[in-house]
Amino acid sequence: MKNNILITLILVAVFFAGCDDSFLEEATNPNALTSESFWQKEEDALKGLTSAYATLQPSMGWAAPYEQYIVTENYRTDELDWRDDVTSWIRLASFTNEPANDVSSQYWNYQFQGVFRANQCIEGIPQIPEISPDVLENTVAEARFLRAFFYFNLLRNFGERLPLYKVAFGGTQEHYYPPQASPGEIVSFIETELKAVQEILPESYDAENAGRATKWAATAILAKLYLWQGSYADAVPELKKIVDSEQFDLVTDYGHLWDARHKNSSESILEVQFSGDRTGSRREFHWITIHLASFNIPGGGYEEAYPSQWLFNLMKKDTTETGEYGDRILETIMFNSPQSTAYYYGENEFTNFHSPNEIFWKKHVTFPEDLTDYWYYSITNIPLVRYADVLLLYAEALNETEGPSSLVFECINRVRNRSHVVPVPETMSKEQVREHLRHVERPCELALEGSRWYDLVRWGVTQETLLAHGKRGAENFVKGKHEIFPLPYKEMLLNREWEQNSGFGK
């Protein structure tokens, strides 16, 4: 041991003897990028933004996209049942989750990672020499939109007791151990940012830049923020802007939304991009298909979740004038019917693969063989806001502020007509329209798209709805507690002065 130490000391002495004084003056590795050295060219603005957008696309972990977009946003709802497999998923779905839950903690990490990267863009892009004024203004606005969007996700899932980061590197004790925002501060910040960027962001992009945030994405999220706060009067003009813009239209075939061949369609307002590119070290795909697919399909899926019996029964009633199943159930659920199809049936039918009474998700379970070389490399985009959602929110907000009108029924029936299901009668009362939107239209149109949980919470009907619809684990739901997640355990350890969300221990 002594000889080893002596040899090491000699080597160190030789190393330093061979260096001149300039070595000791090197503060940083000259070959490494830093926040100061990165922002040099106009193209670096887009590189920085790409990093911020990438937070929406957590594809490096095997179950990361599934956890972010299916588990976090759908397992708590009455639309979905699950297979007893991953403990953290089960606890979240059955309302037995605690602050150390991996899923909610990771969701927190992803959102704040996005906030950090957006803040780096907001600070760094203006440092780029000779950047054009238009590129500067637009890219900073995009970063501000993303930061507001990440905070909107955090608000809906963790409440208002959040740290508010407006800079990437604060350099102060308070930045590393931040206070929790005061009541109303997070909402006000999101609103202010979205209003500002709404006036800057472009109305559209060319195909090469599809997926980037537009004025209409900011407008839609602002409207959703108002609806989350219960302010229908504020939401109406924002939703009206989108409808009156005539920038969007429903795709003619509901199934085109999920076939990976019609991405960024006329209906898309904001969606997460998955190109399928796997060249180099790229992983432009997700694993949602294999997690939802049945054990019995060729290659074998994980069969982690199923449509709930309540949703299946509801969608079976969503029929055409002649009593046939509508497009929505046929493109959302696989079940034992000659009308129900799947990519792997070939010349076979449902019962060649499954028991007669089984039901499975069809959304996301697709395999376009000419676009991807293996079925579980899923390349469907993930819609965050689409025009059908906006039309139904507009109908809801108008109904709540003005009562049922021809415009309310026009918005609802535009969505229904696309799927060839029976239009709603214009004789419905305000209360009937409300109940239809809550417990028929929105769940049928938007199943498995991450809307249902947030709808139930903002309507204030979560507990009674889950119980009425037979949601497994609903008996554990505590009103005033389980509408949001607890703040992560590790964050509470680091920030001893923080107050935990109601009903959860530190």
ZAFIDO-903664 format. One record per residue (C-alpha): y negated, x negated, z negated. Coordinates in steps of 0.02 Angstrom, whole numbers, plus 50000, padded with zeros to 5 digits. Layout:
N
<py: Y px: X pz: Z>
...
end
This chain:
506
<py: 50000 px: 50000 pz: 50000>
<py: 49879 px: 49858 pz: 49954>
<py: 49915 px: 49769 pz: 50119>
<py: 49881 px: 49931 pz: 50216>
<py: 49714 px: 49952 pz: 50128>
<py: 49667 px: 49771 pz: 50165>
<py: 49711 px: 49790 pz: 50350>
<py: 49609 px: 49950 pz: 50360>
<py: 49457 px: 49865 pz: 50281>
<py: 49468 px: 49720 pz: 50402>
<py: 49476 px: 49839 pz: 50552>
<py: 49325 px: 49936 pz: 50490>
<py: 49227 px: 49774 pz: 50465>
<py: 49270 px: 49716 pz: 50641>
<py: 49217 px: 49886 pz: 50714>
<py: 49047 px: 49882 pz: 50632>
<py: 49023 px: 49699 pz: 50673>
<py: 49041 px: 49743 pz: 50857>
<py: 48904 px: 49875 pz: 50850>
<py: 48719 px: 49846 pz: 50861>
<py: 48593 px: 49935 pz: 50752>
<py: 48573 px: 50077 pz: 50878>
<py: 48745 px: 50142 pz: 50831>
<py: 48683 px: 50177 pz: 50655>
<py: 48536 px: 50272 pz: 50725>
<py: 48643 px: 50397 pz: 50822>
<py: 48614 px: 50564 pz: 50736>
<py: 48732 px: 50662 pz: 50850>
<py: 48867 px: 50630 pz: 50977>
<py: 48772 px: 50606 pz: 51141>
<py: 48919 px: 50676 pz: 51238>
<py: 48927 px: 50839 pz: 51139>
<py: 48827 px: 50994 pz: 51181>
<py: 48711 px: 51058 pz: 51045>
<py: 48599 px: 51210 pz: 51033>
<py: 48455 px: 51096 pz: 51081>
<py: 48538 px: 51009 pz: 51229>
<py: 48628 px: 51159 pz: 51306>
<py: 48479 px: 51259 pz: 51370>
<py: 48425 px: 51153 pz: 51519>
<py: 48442 px: 51256 pz: 51678>
<py: 48414 px: 51437 pz: 51728>
<py: 48601 px: 51458 pz: 51754>
<py: 48628 px: 51415 pz: 51570>
<py: 48551 px: 51583 pz: 51524>
<py: 48696 px: 51673 pz: 51608>
<py: 48822 px: 51553 pz: 51530>
<py: 48754 px: 51593 pz: 51358>
<py: 48757 px: 51780 pz: 51392>
<py: 48937 px: 51766 pz: 51454>
<py: 48984 px: 51697 pz: 51285>
<py: 48902 px: 51844 pz: 51198>
<py: 48987 px: 51971 pz: 51313>
<py: 49153 px: 51882 pz: 51283>
<py: 49152 px: 51946 pz: 51104>
<py: 49190 px: 52118 pz: 51178>
<py: 49344 px: 52042 pz: 51259>
<py: 49451 px: 51968 pz: 51119>
<py: 49597 px: 51924 pz: 51232>
<py: 49651 px: 51757 pz: 51159>
<py: 49752 px: 51837 pz: 51019>
<py: 49912 px: 51931 pz: 51060>
<py: 49860 px: 52095 pz: 50977>
<py: 49671 px: 52064 pz: 50966>
<py: 49613 px: 52188 pz: 51100>
<py: 49739 px: 52316 pz: 51039>
<py: 49677 px: 52298 pz: 50861>
<py: 49494 px: 52308 pz: 50911>
<py: 49502 px: 52454 pz: 51033>
<py: 49656 px: 52552 pz: 50982>
<py: 49694 px: 52519 pz: 50799>
<py: 49516 px: 52510 pz: 50733>
<py: 49447 px: 52653 pz: 50835>
<py: 49596 px: 52770 pz: 50852>
<py: 49726 px: 52748 pz: 50714>
<py: 49620 px: 52845 pz: 50589>
<py: 49606 px: 52998 pz: 50702>
<py: 49706 px: 53158 pz: 50726>
<py: 49740 px: 53107 pz: 50907>
<py: 49866 px: 52971 pz: 50869>
<py: 50027 px: 52942 pz: 50773>
<py: 50102 px: 52771 pz: 50746>
<py: 50264 px: 52678 pz: 50726>
<py: 50286 px: 52600 pz: 50554>
<py: 50273 px: 52417 pz: 50601>
<py: 50119 px: 52313 pz: 50556>
<py: 50069 px: 52339 pz: 50373>
<py: 49882 px: 52318 pz: 50398>
<py: 49884 px: 52447 pz: 50538>
<py: 49983 px: 52571 pz: 50434>
<py: 49866 px: 52554 pz: 50285>
<py: 49713 px: 52580 pz: 50392>
<py: 49790 px: 52733 pz: 50476>
<py: 49850 px: 52810 pz: 50312>
<py: 49689 px: 52775 pz: 50214>
<py: 49770 px: 52654 pz: 50093>
<py: 49669 px: 52505 pz: 50158>
<py: 49578 px: 52385 pz: 50044>
<py: 49443 px: 52251 pz: 50068>
<py: 49572 px: 52118 pz: 50114>
<py: 49640 px: 52218 pz: 50262>
<py: 49658 px: 52101 pz: 50411>
<py: 49608 px: 52228 pz: 50543>
<py: 49441 px: 52282 pz: 50469>
<py: 49402 px: 52103 pz: 50417>
<py: 49434 px: 52039 pz: 50594>
<py: 49329 px: 52179 pz: 50668>
<py: 49186 px: 52124 pz: 50555>
<py: 49209 px: 51944 pz: 50615>
<py: 49206 px: 51992 pz: 50799>
<py: 49046 px: 52092 pz: 50782>
<py: 48954 px: 51958 pz: 50686>
<py: 49017 px: 51826 pz: 50806>
<py: 48934 px: 51931 pz: 50941>
<py: 48774 px: 51943 pz: 50839>
<py: 48773 px: 51753 pz: 50817>
<py: 48799 px: 51719 pz: 51001>
<py: 48667 px: 51846 pz: 51051>
<py: 48544 px: 51766 pz: 50930>
<py: 48579 px: 51596 pz: 51008>
<py: 48533 px: 51669 pz: 51177>
<py: 48375 px: 51752 pz: 51110>
<py: 48319 px: 51586 pz: 51037>
<py: 48386 px: 51468 pz: 51170>
<py: 48345 px: 51551 pz: 51337>
<py: 48156 px: 51537 pz: 51313>
<py: 48181 px: 51348 pz: 51290>
<py: 48246 px: 51326 pz: 51468>
<py: 48119 px: 51228 pz: 51571>
<py: 48054 px: 51315 pz: 51726>
<py: 48154 px: 51475 pz: 51700>
<py: 48079 px: 51615 pz: 51805>
<py: 47986 px: 51749 pz: 51705>
<py: 48098 px: 51889 pz: 51770>
<py: 48260 px: 51799 pz: 51724>
<py: 48188 px: 51755 pz: 51553>
<py: 48136 px: 51933 pz: 51515>
<py: 48296 px: 52014 pz: 51578>
<py: 48421 px: 51895 pz: 51499>
<py: 48336 px: 51898 pz: 51329>
<py: 48335 px: 52088 pz: 51340>
<py: 48522 px: 52087 pz: 51376>
<py: 48552 px: 51979 pz: 51224>
<py: 48446 px: 52095 pz: 51117>
<py: 48547 px: 52243 pz: 51182>
<py: 48711 px: 52159 pz: 51137>
<py: 48648 px: 52115 pz: 50963>
<py: 48595 px: 52296 pz: 50936>
<py: 48763 px: 52358 pz: 51003>
<py: 48861 px: 52246 pz: 50885>
<py: 48755 px: 52309 pz: 50740>
<py: 48786 px: 52488 pz: 50796>
<py: 48974 px: 52454 pz: 50787>
<py: 48952 px: 52378 pz: 50614>
<py: 48846 px: 52525 pz: 50556>
<py: 48976 px: 52653 pz: 50607>
<py: 49120 px: 52558 pz: 50529>
<py: 49045 px: 52476 pz: 50374>
<py: 48889 px: 52575 pz: 50336>
<py: 48716 px: 52505 pz: 50299>
<py: 48758 px: 52372 pz: 50169>
<py: 48754 px: 52235 pz: 50299>
<py: 48665 px: 52069 pz: 50313>
<py: 48533 px: 52075 pz: 50449>
<py: 48531 px: 51916 pz: 50554>
<py: 48383 px: 51900 pz: 50671>
<py: 48406 px: 51714 pz: 50702>
<py: 48560 px: 51607 pz: 50736>
<py: 48519 px: 51460 pz: 50623>
<py: 48405 px: 51501 pz: 50479>
<py: 48420 px: 51336 pz: 50387>
<py: 48386 px: 51419 pz: 50219>
<py: 48493 px: 51469 pz: 50072>
<py: 48455 px: 51651 pz: 50109>
<py: 48523 px: 51633 pz: 50286>
<py: 48691 px: 51571 pz: 50224>
<py: 48697 px: 51689 pz: 50076>
<py: 48598 px: 51837 pz: 50144>
<py: 48547 px: 51993 pz: 50050>
<py: 48611 px: 52161 pz: 50104>
<py: 48492 px: 52264 pz: 50208>
<py: 48393 px: 52399 pz: 50120>
<py: 48431 px: 52582 pz: 50161>
<py: 48370 px: 52627 pz: 50335>
<py: 48335 px: 52446 pz: 50385>
<py: 48487 px: 52425 pz: 50499>
<py: 48458 px: 52593 pz: 50585>
<py: 48274 px: 52554 pz: 50611>
<py: 48317 px: 52382 pz: 50682>
<py: 48443 px: 52451 pz: 50807>
<py: 48324 px: 52589 pz: 50861>
<py: 48178 px: 52471 pz: 50885>
<py: 48281 px: 52348 pz: 50987>
<py: 48358 px: 52480 pz: 51100>
<py: 48190 px: 52562 pz: 51132>
<py: 48116 px: 52394 pz: 51180>
<py: 48253 px: 52336 pz: 51298>
<py: 48265 px: 52508 pz: 51376>
<py: 48099 px: 52470 pz: 51459>
<py: 48154 px: 52299 pz: 51522>
<py: 48335 px: 52307 pz: 51578>
<py: 48370 px: 52349 pz: 51761>
<py: 48441 px: 52518 pz: 51811>
<py: 48589 px: 52438 pz: 51899>
<py: 48669 px: 52276 pz: 51958>
<py: 48760 px: 52225 pz: 52115>
<py: 48951 px: 52220 pz: 52115>
<py: 48956 px: 52036 pz: 52069>
<py: 48865 px: 52073 pz: 51906>
<py: 48956 px: 52235 pz: 51862>
<py: 48978 px: 52261 pz: 51677>
<py: 48810 px: 52191 pz: 51623>
<py: 48702 px: 52301 pz: 51514>
<py: 48578 px: 52414 pz: 51603>
<py: 48435 px: 52524 pz: 51550>
<py: 48557 px: 52669 pz: 51547>
<py: 48678 px: 52580 pz: 51431>
<py: 48535 px: 52552 pz: 51308>
<py: 48483 px: 52735 pz: 51327>
<py: 48660 px: 52797 pz: 51295>
<py: 48683 px: 52691 pz: 51138>
<py: 48512 px: 52746 pz: 51074>
<py: 48564 px: 52928 pz: 51098>
<py: 48728 px: 52893 pz: 51007>
<py: 48629 px: 52813 pz: 50864>
<py: 48523 px: 52971 pz: 50849>
<py: 48679 px: 53079 pz: 50851>
<py: 48759 px: 52969 pz: 50717>
<py: 48605 px: 53005 pz: 50611>
<py: 48621 px: 53191 pz: 50648>
<py: 48457 px: 53194 pz: 50744>
<py: 48496 px: 53307 pz: 50892>
<py: 48312 px: 53329 pz: 50934>
<py: 48291 px: 53141 pz: 50961>
<py: 48453 px: 53127 pz: 51060>
<py: 48410 px: 53263 pz: 51188>
<py: 48273 px: 53170 pz: 51282>
<py: 48376 px: 53010 pz: 51290>
<py: 48528 px: 53100 pz: 51360>
<py: 48415 px: 53196 pz: 51479>
<py: 48350 px: 53032 pz: 51550>
<py: 48526 px: 52982 pz: 51600>
<py: 48572 px: 53150 pz: 51675>
<py: 48407 px: 53168 pz: 51768>
<py: 48417 px: 52990 pz: 51836>
<py: 48555 px: 53042 pz: 51957>
<py: 48623 px: 52865 pz: 51942>
<py: 48795 px: 52927 pz: 51888>
<py: 48927 px: 53051 pz: 51940>
<py: 49103 px: 53096 pz: 51886>
<py: 49242 px: 53016 pz: 51987>
<py: 49336 px: 53147 pz: 52085>
<py: 49507 px: 53099 pz: 52016>
<py: 49526 px: 53083 pz: 51827>
<py: 49671 px: 52963 pz: 51851>
<py: 49559 px: 52839 pz: 51942>
<py: 49481 px: 52798 pz: 51774>
<py: 49643 px: 52714 pz: 51719>
<py: 49727 px: 52644 pz: 51874>
<py: 49634 px: 52475 pz: 51874>
<py: 49583 px: 52505 pz: 52056>
<py: 49421 px: 52598 pz: 52025>
<py: 49331 px: 52492 pz: 51897>
<py: 49144 px: 52508 pz: 51866>
<py: 49145 px: 52675 pz: 51956>
<py: 49006 px: 52801 pz: 51976>
<py: 49054 px: 52864 pz: 51802>
<py: 49039 px: 52696 pz: 51714>
<py: 48888 px: 52666 pz: 51603>
<py: 48962 px: 52524 pz: 51502>
<py: 49137 px: 52452 pz: 51506>
<py: 49225 px: 52293 pz: 51451>
<py: 49279 px: 52190 pz: 51600>
<py: 49455 px: 52122 pz: 51629>
<py: 49471 px: 52044 pz: 51801>
<py: 49651 px: 51986 pz: 51783>
<py: 49601 px: 51806 pz: 51822>
<py: 49724 px: 51683 pz: 51744>
<py: 49677 px: 51528 pz: 51841>
<py: 49643 px: 51373 pz: 51739>
<py: 49630 px: 51424 pz: 51558>
<py: 49561 px: 51597 pz: 51594>
<py: 49641 px: 51747 pz: 51509>
<py: 49553 px: 51894 pz: 51590>
<py: 49680 px: 52023 pz: 51533>
<py: 49732 px: 52115 pz: 51376>
<py: 49895 px: 52169 pz: 51294>
<py: 49863 px: 52354 pz: 51268>
<py: 49995 px: 52412 pz: 51394>
<py: 50140 px: 52323 pz: 51309>
<py: 50086 px: 52386 pz: 51138>
<py: 50082 px: 52568 pz: 51194>
<py: 50229 px: 52568 pz: 51315>
<py: 50400 px: 52636 pz: 51265>
<py: 50544 px: 52526 pz: 51212>
<py: 50643 px: 52597 pz: 51357>
<py: 50535 px: 52552 pz: 51506>
<py: 50590 px: 52406 pz: 51616>
<py: 50544 px: 52249 pz: 51518>
<py: 50525 px: 52346 pz: 51355>
<py: 50363 px: 52391 pz: 51270>
<py: 50322 px: 52386 pz: 51084>
<py: 50296 px: 52574 pz: 51066>
<py: 50169 px: 52550 pz: 50926>
<py: 50082 px: 52719 pz: 50942>
<py: 50104 px: 52892 pz: 51014>
<py: 49995 px: 53043 pz: 51052>
<py: 49992 px: 53158 pz: 50900>
<py: 50083 px: 53323 pz: 50909>
<py: 49917 px: 53411 pz: 50882>
<py: 49838 px: 53327 pz: 51033>
<py: 49991 px: 53360 pz: 51141>
<py: 49993 px: 53545 pz: 51096>
<py: 49806 px: 53557 pz: 51126>
<py: 49813 px: 53474 pz: 51297>
<py: 49959 px: 53582 pz: 51354>
<py: 49842 px: 53731 pz: 51337>
<py: 49710 px: 53645 pz: 51443>
<py: 49774 px: 53722 pz: 51604>
<py: 49720 px: 53770 pz: 51779>
<py: 49683 px: 53947 pz: 51839>
<py: 49867 px: 53964 pz: 51888>
<py: 49931 px: 53902 pz: 51719>
<py: 49981 px: 53727 pz: 51775>
<py: 49944 px: 53572 pz: 51676>
<py: 49771 px: 53499 pz: 51705>
<py: 49738 px: 53322 pz: 51763>
<py: 49687 px: 53264 pz: 51591>
<py: 49854 px: 53287 pz: 51505>
<py: 49947 px: 53218 pz: 51655>
<py: 49842 px: 53059 pz: 51654>
<py: 49835 px: 53041 pz: 51464>
<py: 50013 px: 53079 pz: 51405>
<py: 50187 px: 53051 pz: 51475>
<py: 50308 px: 53191 pz: 51432>
<py: 50459 px: 53286 pz: 51496>
<py: 50389 px: 53382 pz: 51645>
<py: 50411 px: 53366 pz: 51834>
<py: 50221 px: 53352 pz: 51844>
<py: 50216 px: 53204 pz: 51724>
<py: 50234 px: 53036 pz: 51811>
<py: 50237 px: 52852 pz: 51764>
<py: 50229 px: 52692 pz: 51866>
<py: 50408 px: 52645 pz: 51822>
<py: 50497 px: 52808 pz: 51867>
<py: 50532 px: 52765 pz: 52048>
<py: 50661 px: 52893 pz: 52108>
<py: 50700 px: 52936 pz: 51927>
<py: 50619 px: 53055 pz: 51804>
<py: 50567 px: 53059 pz: 51621>
<py: 50740 px: 53091 pz: 51548>
<py: 50814 px: 52941 pz: 51638>
<py: 50713 px: 52834 pz: 51516>
<py: 50670 px: 52942 pz: 51368>
<py: 50735 px: 53081 pz: 51257>
<py: 50676 px: 53254 pz: 51312>
<py: 50559 px: 53284 pz: 51165>
<py: 50475 px: 53114 pz: 51160>
<py: 50293 px: 53090 pz: 51210>
<py: 50202 px: 52929 pz: 51252>
<py: 50029 px: 52871 pz: 51301>
<py: 49995 px: 52856 pz: 51487>
<py: 49815 px: 52795 pz: 51472>
<py: 49818 px: 52605 pz: 51489>
<py: 50005 px: 52606 pz: 51529>
<py: 49994 px: 52559 pz: 51712>
<py: 50055 px: 52418 pz: 51824>
<py: 49963 px: 52392 pz: 51989>
<py: 50089 px: 52268 pz: 52062>
<py: 49971 px: 52206 pz: 52197>
<py: 49837 px: 52163 pz: 52068>
<py: 49937 px: 52079 pz: 51930>
<py: 50104 px: 51991 pz: 51938>
<py: 50178 px: 52051 pz: 51774>
<py: 50163 px: 52223 pz: 51696>
<py: 50105 px: 52173 pz: 51524>
<py: 49956 px: 52074 pz: 51589>
<py: 49846 px: 52228 pz: 51576>
<py: 49691 px: 52225 pz: 51685>
<py: 49617 px: 52397 pz: 51656>
<py: 49436 px: 52391 pz: 51598>
<py: 49397 px: 52471 pz: 51431>
<py: 49263 px: 52606 pz: 51444>
<py: 49132 px: 52602 pz: 51306>
<py: 49020 px: 52738 pz: 51379>
<py: 49056 px: 52846 pz: 51530>
<py: 48959 px: 52987 pz: 51609>
<py: 49079 px: 53126 pz: 51555>
<py: 49045 px: 53076 pz: 51375>
<py: 48857 px: 53086 pz: 51407>
<py: 48872 px: 53259 pz: 51486>
<py: 48969 px: 53325 pz: 51337>
<py: 48849 px: 53246 pz: 51213>
<py: 48703 px: 53322 pz: 51308>
<py: 48786 px: 53493 pz: 51301>
<py: 48815 px: 53471 pz: 51115>
<py: 48637 px: 53417 pz: 51078>
<py: 48562 px: 53558 pz: 51183>
<py: 48674 px: 53686 pz: 51101>
<py: 48624 px: 53627 pz: 50927>
<py: 48438 px: 53623 pz: 50964>
<py: 48416 px: 53770 pz: 51083>
<py: 48578 px: 53868 pz: 51078>
<py: 48695 px: 53901 pz: 51225>
<py: 48610 px: 53899 pz: 51395>
<py: 48657 px: 53887 pz: 51577>
<py: 48630 px: 53697 pz: 51568>
<py: 48750 px: 53683 pz: 51419>
<py: 48888 px: 53772 pz: 51515>
<py: 48848 px: 53675 pz: 51674>
<py: 48876 px: 53509 pz: 51584>
<py: 49039 px: 53566 pz: 51504>
<py: 49108 px: 53644 pz: 51662>
<py: 49065 px: 53494 pz: 51770>
<py: 49184 px: 53395 pz: 51661>
<py: 49316 px: 53532 pz: 51661>
<py: 49305 px: 53564 pz: 51848>
<py: 49341 px: 53382 pz: 51886>
<py: 49510 px: 53403 pz: 51798>
<py: 49542 px: 53573 pz: 51879>
<py: 49552 px: 53667 pz: 51714>
<py: 49483 px: 53840 pz: 51681>
<py: 49293 px: 53841 pz: 51657>
<py: 49227 px: 53901 pz: 51490>
<py: 49143 px: 54073 pz: 51497>
<py: 48954 px: 54077 pz: 51482>
<py: 48967 px: 54217 pz: 51354>
<py: 49015 px: 54095 pz: 51215>
<py: 48905 px: 54094 pz: 51060>
<py: 48825 px: 53939 pz: 50986>
<py: 48964 px: 53926 pz: 50857>
<py: 49099 px: 53948 pz: 50989>
<py: 49023 px: 53812 pz: 51098>
<py: 49015 px: 53697 pz: 50947>
<py: 49197 px: 53726 pz: 50903>
<py: 49251 px: 53707 pz: 51084>
<py: 49163 px: 53540 pz: 51102>
<py: 49228 px: 53477 pz: 50936>
<py: 49409 px: 53529 pz: 50944>
<py: 49448 px: 53553 pz: 51129>
<py: 49332 px: 53472 pz: 51255>
<py: 49294 px: 53303 pz: 51180>
<py: 49471 px: 53265 pz: 51120>
<py: 49547 px: 53320 pz: 51286>
<py: 49424 px: 53221 pz: 51391>
<py: 49407 px: 53065 pz: 51283>
<py: 49577 px: 53044 pz: 51198>
<py: 49617 px: 52864 pz: 51150>
<py: 49442 px: 52806 pz: 51201>
<py: 49373 px: 52775 pz: 51027>
<py: 49259 px: 52927 pz: 51015>
<py: 49358 px: 53046 pz: 50904>
<py: 49340 px: 52956 pz: 50737>
<py: 49153 px: 52934 pz: 50752>
<py: 49135 px: 53115 pz: 50808>
<py: 49228 px: 53180 pz: 50655>
<py: 49125 px: 53072 pz: 50537>
<py: 48955 px: 53118 pz: 50611>
<py: 49002 px: 53303 pz: 50608>
<py: 49050 px: 53288 pz: 50425>
<py: 49219 px: 53372 pz: 50451>
<py: 49339 px: 53225 pz: 50439>
<py: 49446 px: 53272 pz: 50290>
<py: 49472 px: 53456 pz: 50331>
<py: 49507 px: 53420 pz: 50514>
<py: 49636 px: 53285 pz: 50480>
<py: 49726 px: 53398 pz: 50356>
<py: 49719 px: 53550 pz: 50471>
<py: 49790 px: 53450 pz: 50616>
<py: 49933 px: 53376 pz: 50517>
<py: 49875 px: 53195 pz: 50527>
<py: 50000 px: 53082 pz: 50438>
<py: 49919 px: 53003 pz: 50285>
<py: 49775 px: 53128 pz: 50280>
<py: 49819 px: 53172 pz: 50100>
<py: 49757 px: 52997 pz: 50051>
<py: 49586 px: 53022 pz: 50129>
<py: 49445 px: 53024 pz: 50000>
<py: 49283 px: 53104 pz: 50056>
<py: 49136 px: 52988 pz: 50033>
<py: 49250 px: 52835 pz: 50039>
<py: 49361 px: 52825 pz: 50192>
<py: 49231 px: 52872 pz: 50323>
<py: 49192 px: 52686 pz: 50331>
<py: 49285 px: 52524 pz: 50292>
<py: 49260 px: 52420 pz: 50136>
<py: 49160 px: 52261 pz: 50157>
<py: 49284 px: 52118 pz: 50185>
<py: 49354 px: 52035 pz: 50030>
<py: 49307 px: 51859 pz: 50086>
<py: 49126 px: 51913 pz: 50114>
<py: 49119 px: 51986 pz: 49938>
<py: 49184 px: 51822 pz: 49866>
<py: 49049 px: 51723 pz: 49955>
<py: 48910 px: 51846 pz: 49915>
<py: 48930 px: 51889 pz: 49731>
<py: 48773 px: 51994 pz: 49726>
<py: 48829 px: 52112 pz: 49863>
<py: 48870 px: 52292 pz: 49823>
<py: 49038 px: 52354 pz: 49891>
<py: 49052 px: 52517 pz: 49986>
<py: 49083 px: 52672 pz: 49882>
<py: 49258 px: 52691 pz: 49810>
<py: 49319 px: 52515 pz: 49848>
<py: 49336 px: 52374 pz: 49724>
<py: 49268 px: 52200 pz: 49758>
end
